[in-house]
Amino acid sequence: MASASRAAQTVLTDPALAPFLALIDGASVEMAHPAILLAQDAPR
């Protein structure tokens, strides 16, 4: 979760990403970081 928070802060404050972020309708976005209850490796 700490890594996700740092990454989000970086994206929101990086001037190079401002044009991209301006294209996003913030009201239509929902950010979530649910806990993983079960994980399984894909068959090889």
VENGIVEN-V142399 format. One record per residue. N is the residue number from 1. BURIAL is I if it has 16 or more other C-alpha atoms within 10 Angstrom, else O. D_FIRST is the distance of its C-alpha to the first C-alpha in Angstrom with 1 decimal. Layout:
# VENGIVEN-V142399
n=<N,N>
burial=<BURIAL,BURIAL>
d_first=<D_FIRST,D_FIRST>
This chain:
# VENGIVEN-V142399
n=<1,2,3,4,5,6,7,8,9,10,11,12,13,14,15,16,17,18,19,20,21,22,23,24,25,26,27,28,29,30,31,32,33,34,35,36,37,38,39,40,41,42,43,44>
burial=<O,O,O,O,O,O,O,O,O,O,O,O,O,O,O,O,O,O,O,O,O,O,O,O,O,O,O,O,O,O,O,O,O,O,O,O,O,O,O,O,O,O,O,O>
d_first=<0.0,3.8,5.4,5.1,6.2,8.7,9.8,10.6,12.4,14.2,15.4,16.5,18.5,20.0,23.6,24.1,21.9,23.6,26.2,23.8,21.8,25.2,25.9,23.1,24.2,21.3,22.8,22.4,18.7,16.1,12.4,10.6,7.6,9.7,9.6,11.8,15.0,17.1,17.0,20.2,21.4,23.8,27.4,28.8>
